[in-house]
Amino acid sequence: MDEIAAFLADAGWGAAPCVPLAADASFRRYFRLVRPDGARAVLMDAPPPLEDVRPFMHLSAHLTTLGLSVPRVSASDTDAGFLLLDDLGDDTFRVLLNAGRDPEALFGLAVDALAYLHGLPPERSIPADLPAYDTAALTREAMLFAEWYLPAVGMPPSPGALADFRDIWAKLSDAANDVPQTLVLRDVHVDNLMLKAGETGLRQCAFLDFQDALGGPVTYDIMSLLEDRYDLPAVVKQRLRQRYLTGTQRSLDPETFETSYAILTAQRHIKVIGVFTRLDRRDSKPAYLQDIPRRWRLLDAALGHPILSELADWIATNAPAPDARAVSPHDTAAP
């Protein structure tokens, strides 16, 4: 904490106590700072070499330039992994939904912000040095399911089955990317979105988590928003998808869009099941395991799309039956 105290003193926040905020699935920690004069800020502690604050700094500046609301960086120590950020408050979409806010109106703000971002020319929305969310990246993420989850439930795939799984995802990922490209923030959901007080229009919706952004398919973030952390009624999701398609003002073939959307829905749930298992096995964070049954429910629903029939067959053969899908917590790191 001596390094933190020195950083805060240099930044003019030495008199502000650090109050821990909610942790996330990474190694980052967050603290709220409140000075005697009432000014507020948030400290991000992202310890190197486990984390790197430079992508967050770069993308915060980029998204601000594009006119979107994000936490801005007012002070930094990249060697120590410290950032001083705007404090945007506590009104995440999750908090507001739990308080009774209308989901369609709230999600609509995020849909409009994404439609604006995705409507920009890719040469403007995607920083020139940003890697691509390409077939290799999407396939690598999907493989976490086979590499972490299946061994954890006692069903490690054979070399042949593993190769088949990789081949299936290579083909699906190619199809998922058969849509226009944009800046993909990669973790757009109700816990990473806030309603920013005092703003109107697109800037009402603030994005919190974007340091892992890549250049990739326009379908990914709208899919993540509508399919990930909050169960919206199907009719509401359909209206929000149409609102997005209208708002982008881009020529998106409806069938190609829906195919890409379906593939990425399955990819995200497959990936997250693997990631949440890894968080337990490698990082001793078992709390995320409780979400795996819900992820399976959503994955089963997604697998009904015809483009996913080969994947559905593979899962039926190589993954556990519905009554054996839970993962028991295990705090020993996987070999």
C-alpha positions as CSV (number, residue, x, y, z in Angstrom):
1,M,0.0,0.0,0.0
2,D,3.0,2.3,0.3
3,E,3.2,2.5,-3.5
4,I,-0.5,3.4,-3.7
5,A,-0.1,6.0,-1.0
6,A,2.8,7.6,-2.9
7,F,0.9,7.6,-6.2
8,L,-2.2,9.2,-4.7
9,A,-0.2,11.8,-2.9
10,D,1.5,12.8,-6.2
11,A,-1.9,12.9,-7.9
12,G,-3.3,15.2,-5.3
13,W,-5.5,12.5,-3.6
14,G,-3.3,11.8,-0.6
15,A,-6.0,12.9,1.9
16,A,-8.6,10.6,0.4
17,P,-9.2,7.2,2.1
18,C,-9.4,4.1,-0.2
19,V,-12.7,2.2,0.0
20,P,-12.6,-1.1,-1.8
21,L,-15.1,-1.6,-4.6
22,A,-16.4,-4.8,-6.1
23,A,-13.6,-7.0,-7.6
24,D,-13.9,-8.6,-11.1
25,A,-12.7,-11.8,-12.7
26,S,-9.3,-10.3,-13.5
27,F,-6.4,-9.5,-11.1
28,R,-7.5,-5.8,-11.1
29,R,-8.7,-4.1,-7.9
30,Y,-10.7,-0.9,-7.6
31,F,-11.0,1.6,-4.8
32,R,-13.2,4.7,-4.4
33,L,-11.6,7.9,-3.2
34,V,-13.5,10.8,-1.6
35,R,-11.5,13.9,-0.7
36,P,-12.5,16.2,2.1
37,D,-13.8,18.7,-0.5
38,G,-16.2,16.1,-1.8
39,A,-14.4,15.3,-5.0
40,R,-14.5,11.6,-6.0
41,A,-12.4,9.3,-8.1
42,V,-11.6,5.6,-8.6
43,L,-8.2,4.0,-8.3
44,M,-7.5,1.0,-10.5
45,D,-4.7,-1.3,-9.2
46,A,-3.7,-3.6,-12.0
47,P,-0.5,-5.3,-10.9
48,P,2.1,-6.0,-13.6
49,P,3.0,-8.4,-15.1
50,L,-0.5,-9.9,-14.6
51,E,-2.2,-6.8,-16.0
52,D,-1.3,-3.9,-18.3
53,V,-3.1,-0.6,-17.9
54,R,-1.9,0.9,-21.2
55,P,-4.7,-0.7,-23.4
56,F,-7.2,0.8,-21.0
57,M,-5.6,4.2,-21.2
58,H,-5.4,4.1,-25.0
59,L,-9.0,2.9,-25.5
60,S,-10.4,5.4,-22.9
61,A,-8.9,8.2,-24.9
62,H,-10.1,6.8,-28.2
63,L,-13.7,6.2,-27.1
64,T,-13.8,9.6,-25.6
65,T,-12.7,11.1,-28.9
66,L,-15.5,9.2,-30.6
67,G,-18.0,10.8,-28.3
68,L,-18.8,7.9,-26.0
69,S,-18.9,7.9,-22.2
70,V,-16.1,6.0,-20.5
71,P,-14.1,6.5,-17.3
72,R,-11.3,9.0,-18.3
73,V,-7.8,8.7,-16.9
74,S,-6.6,11.7,-14.9
75,A,-3.3,10.2,-13.5
76,S,-1.3,7.1,-14.2
77,D,1.8,5.0,-13.2
78,T,2.1,2.4,-15.9
79,D,5.1,0.7,-14.3
80,A,3.2,0.1,-11.0
81,G,-0.2,-0.5,-12.7
82,F,-2.1,2.4,-11.2
83,L,-4.7,4.5,-12.9
84,L,-6.8,7.3,-11.4
85,L,-10.3,7.3,-13.1
86,D,-13.5,9.3,-13.1
87,D,-15.9,8.0,-10.5
88,L,-19.1,7.4,-12.5
89,G,-21.1,6.4,-9.4
90,D,-23.0,3.2,-8.5
91,D,-25.8,3.1,-11.1
92,T,-24.8,0.1,-13.1
93,F,-27.5,-1.3,-15.3
94,R,-27.7,-4.3,-12.9
95,V,-28.4,-2.0,-10.0
96,L,-31.0,-0.1,-11.9
97,L,-32.8,-3.2,-13.2
98,N,-32.9,-4.6,-9.7
99,A,-34.5,-1.3,-8.6
100,G,-37.3,-1.7,-11.1
101,R,-36.0,0.3,-14.1
102,D,-37.7,-0.6,-17.4
103,P,-35.3,-3.1,-19.2
104,E,-36.2,-2.1,-22.7
105,A,-35.7,1.6,-22.1
106,L,-32.4,1.0,-20.3
107,F,-31.0,-1.5,-22.8
108,G,-32.1,0.8,-25.6
109,L,-29.6,3.4,-24.4
110,A,-26.8,0.8,-24.9
111,V,-28.2,-0.4,-28.2
112,D,-28.2,3.2,-29.5
113,A,-24.6,3.8,-28.3
114,L,-23.4,0.5,-30.0
115,A,-25.4,1.4,-33.2
116,Y,-23.6,4.7,-33.3
117,L,-20.2,3.1,-32.8
118,H,-20.8,0.4,-35.3
119,G,-22.1,2.8,-37.8
120,L,-18.8,4.6,-38.0
121,P,-16.3,3.6,-40.7
122,P,-14.0,0.9,-39.4
123,E,-11.0,3.0,-40.2
124,R,-12.3,5.5,-37.6
125,S,-13.7,3.2,-35.0
126,I,-10.9,0.6,-34.9
127,P,-7.5,2.0,-33.7
128,A,-4.8,1.2,-36.3
129,D,-2.7,-0.9,-33.9
130,L,-5.6,-3.0,-32.6
131,P,-5.4,-6.8,-33.2
132,A,-8.3,-8.6,-34.9
133,Y,-11.0,-10.7,-33.3
134,D,-10.4,-13.2,-36.1
135,T,-11.0,-16.9,-36.6
136,A,-7.9,-17.8,-34.6
137,A,-8.9,-15.7,-31.6
138,L,-12.6,-16.9,-31.6
139,T,-11.5,-20.5,-31.9
140,R,-8.9,-20.2,-29.2
141,E,-11.5,-18.9,-26.8
142,A,-14.0,-21.7,-27.6
143,M,-11.3,-24.2,-26.9
144,L,-11.3,-23.2,-23.2
145,F,-14.5,-25.3,-22.9
146,A,-12.6,-28.5,-24.0
147,E,-9.4,-27.7,-22.2
148,W,-10.8,-26.6,-18.8
149,Y,-14.4,-27.5,-18.4
150,L,-14.6,-31.0,-19.8
151,P,-11.6,-32.3,-17.7
152,A,-13.2,-30.7,-14.7
153,V,-16.3,-32.8,-15.1
154,G,-14.3,-36.0,-15.8
155,M,-14.7,-36.0,-19.6
156,P,-11.4,-34.9,-21.1
157,P,-11.8,-35.2,-24.9
158,S,-9.7,-37.6,-26.9
159,P,-7.1,-36.1,-29.3
160,G,-9.4,-36.8,-32.2
161,A,-12.4,-35.2,-30.5
162,L,-10.3,-32.2,-29.6
163,A,-9.2,-31.8,-33.2
164,D,-12.8,-32.1,-34.4
165,F,-13.9,-29.4,-31.9
166,R,-11.2,-27.1,-33.2
167,D,-12.1,-27.7,-36.8
168,I,-15.8,-27.0,-36.1
169,W,-15.0,-23.7,-34.4
170,A,-12.6,-22.7,-37.2
171,K,-15.4,-23.1,-39.7
172,L,-18.0,-21.4,-37.4
173,S,-15.7,-18.5,-36.7
174,D,-15.1,-17.8,-40.4
175,A,-18.9,-17.6,-40.8
176,A,-19.2,-15.4,-37.7
177,N,-16.8,-12.9,-39.2
178,D,-18.7,-12.7,-42.5
179,V,-20.2,-9.3,-41.4
180,P,-18.8,-5.8,-41.4
181,Q,-16.0,-5.1,-38.9
182,T,-15.9,-2.6,-36.1
183,L,-14.4,-2.0,-32.7
184,V,-15.5,-4.9,-30.4
185,L,-15.4,-4.0,-26.7
186,R,-15.9,-7.7,-25.9
187,D,-17.6,-7.4,-22.5
188,V,-20.7,-5.4,-22.9
189,H,-23.3,-6.4,-20.3
190,V,-25.4,-5.1,-17.5
191,D,-22.5,-5.2,-15.0
192,N,-20.2,-3.2,-17.2
193,L,-22.7,-0.5,-18.2
194,M,-23.7,2.6,-16.2
195,L,-26.2,5.3,-16.4
196,K,-24.2,8.5,-16.3
197,A,-25.8,11.3,-14.4
198,G,-26.1,14.7,-16.0
199,E,-25.8,13.4,-19.6
200,T,-28.2,13.2,-22.5
201,G,-28.4,11.2,-25.7
202,L,-25.7,8.6,-26.3
203,R,-23.5,9.8,-23.5
204,Q,-26.1,8.6,-20.9
205,C,-24.7,5.1,-21.4
206,A,-21.2,4.7,-20.0
207,F,-18.9,1.7,-20.9
208,L,-16.7,0.5,-18.1
209,D,-14.7,-2.5,-19.4
210,F,-13.0,-2.2,-22.8
211,Q,-9.3,-2.8,-22.3
212,D,-9.5,-6.1,-24.2
213,A,-11.1,-4.6,-27.2
214,L,-10.3,-6.0,-30.7
215,G,-11.4,-5.3,-34.3
216,G,-14.1,-7.8,-35.2
217,P,-17.7,-8.6,-36.2
218,V,-20.4,-6.0,-35.6
219,T,-22.6,-8.8,-34.1
220,Y,-20.4,-9.5,-31.1
221,D,-21.2,-6.6,-28.7
222,I,-24.9,-6.4,-29.5
223,M,-25.1,-10.2,-28.9
224,S,-23.2,-9.8,-25.6
225,L,-25.5,-7.1,-24.5
226,L,-28.7,-9.0,-25.2
227,E,-27.6,-12.6,-24.4
228,D,-25.1,-12.5,-21.6
229,R,-25.9,-11.5,-18.0
230,Y,-29.6,-10.6,-18.1
231,D,-32.5,-12.7,-19.4
232,L,-34.7,-10.5,-21.6
233,P,-38.0,-11.7,-23.1
234,A,-37.6,-12.9,-26.6
235,V,-39.9,-10.2,-28.0
236,V,-37.9,-7.5,-26.3
237,K,-34.7,-8.8,-27.6
238,Q,-36.1,-8.9,-31.1
239,R,-37.2,-5.3,-30.9
240,L,-33.8,-4.2,-29.6
241,R,-32.0,-6.1,-32.4
242,Q,-34.2,-4.3,-34.9
243,R,-33.5,-1.0,-33.2
244,Y,-29.8,-1.7,-33.5
245,L,-30.1,-2.7,-37.2
246,T,-32.0,0.5,-37.9
247,G,-29.6,2.7,-35.9
248,T,-26.4,1.5,-37.5
249,Q,-27.5,2.8,-40.9
250,R,-25.3,0.1,-42.5
251,S,-26.3,-2.4,-45.1
252,L,-26.4,-5.6,-43.0
253,D,-27.9,-8.6,-44.7
254,P,-30.5,-9.9,-42.1
255,E,-29.7,-13.6,-42.7
256,T,-25.9,-13.2,-42.5
257,F,-26.4,-11.0,-39.4
258,E,-28.6,-13.7,-37.7
259,T,-26.1,-16.4,-38.6
260,S,-23.2,-14.5,-37.1
261,Y,-25.2,-13.6,-34.1
262,A,-26.2,-17.2,-33.4
263,I,-22.6,-18.5,-33.8
264,L,-21.2,-15.8,-31.5
265,T,-24.0,-16.5,-28.9
266,A,-22.9,-20.1,-28.7
267,Q,-19.2,-19.1,-28.8
268,R,-19.7,-16.7,-25.8
269,H,-21.5,-19.3,-23.7
270,I,-19.0,-22.0,-24.5
271,K,-16.1,-19.7,-23.8
272,V,-17.6,-18.4,-20.5
273,I,-18.2,-22.0,-19.2
274,G,-14.5,-22.6,-19.9
275,V,-13.4,-19.3,-18.4
276,F,-15.4,-19.7,-15.2
277,T,-14.0,-23.2,-14.7
278,R,-10.5,-21.9,-15.2
279,L,-11.1,-19.1,-12.7
280,D,-11.8,-21.9,-10.1
281,R,-9.1,-24.3,-11.1
282,R,-6.3,-21.9,-11.8
283,D,-7.2,-18.7,-9.9
284,S,-9.1,-20.2,-6.8
285,K,-12.2,-18.1,-7.6
286,P,-15.1,-20.6,-7.3
287,A,-17.9,-18.1,-7.1
288,Y,-18.3,-18.0,-10.9
289,L,-19.1,-21.7,-11.0
290,Q,-22.6,-21.0,-9.9
291,D,-23.4,-19.4,-13.3
292,I,-22.5,-22.5,-15.3
293,P,-26.0,-24.1,-15.2
294,R,-27.5,-20.9,-16.6
295,R,-24.8,-20.8,-19.3
296,W,-25.7,-24.3,-20.3
297,R,-29.4,-23.4,-20.5
298,L,-28.5,-20.5,-22.8
299,L,-26.1,-22.6,-24.8
300,D,-28.7,-25.4,-25.3
301,A,-31.2,-22.7,-26.6
302,A,-28.5,-21.3,-29.0
303,L,-27.7,-24.7,-30.4
304,G,-31.1,-24.9,-32.1
305,H,-29.8,-22.7,-35.0
306,P,-29.2,-24.9,-38.1
307,I,-25.6,-23.5,-38.5
308,L,-24.7,-25.1,-35.2
309,S,-25.9,-28.6,-35.9
310,E,-22.4,-30.1,-36.1
311,L,-21.4,-28.4,-32.9
312,A,-24.6,-29.7,-31.2
313,D,-23.8,-33.2,-32.3
314,W,-20.2,-32.9,-30.9
315,I,-21.5,-31.7,-27.6
316,A,-24.1,-34.5,-27.4
317,T,-21.3,-37.0,-27.9
318,N,-18.5,-35.4,-25.8
319,A,-20.1,-33.3,-23.1
320,P,-22.0,-34.4,-20.0
321,A,-25.7,-35.0,-19.8
322,P,-27.8,-32.2,-18.2
323,D,-27.8,-33.8,-14.8
324,A,-23.9,-33.9,-14.7
325,R,-22.9,-30.5,-15.9
326,A,-22.2,-28.8,-12.6
327,V,-18.5,-28.2,-11.6
328,S,-17.5,-28.8,-8.0
329,P,-15.2,-26.1,-6.5
330,H,-11.6,-27.1,-6.4
331,D,-9.0,-24.7,-5.1
332,T,-5.9,-26.5,-6.4
333,A,-4.4,-25.1,-9.6
334,A,-4.8,-27.4,-12.6
335,P,-1.6,-29.1,-13.7
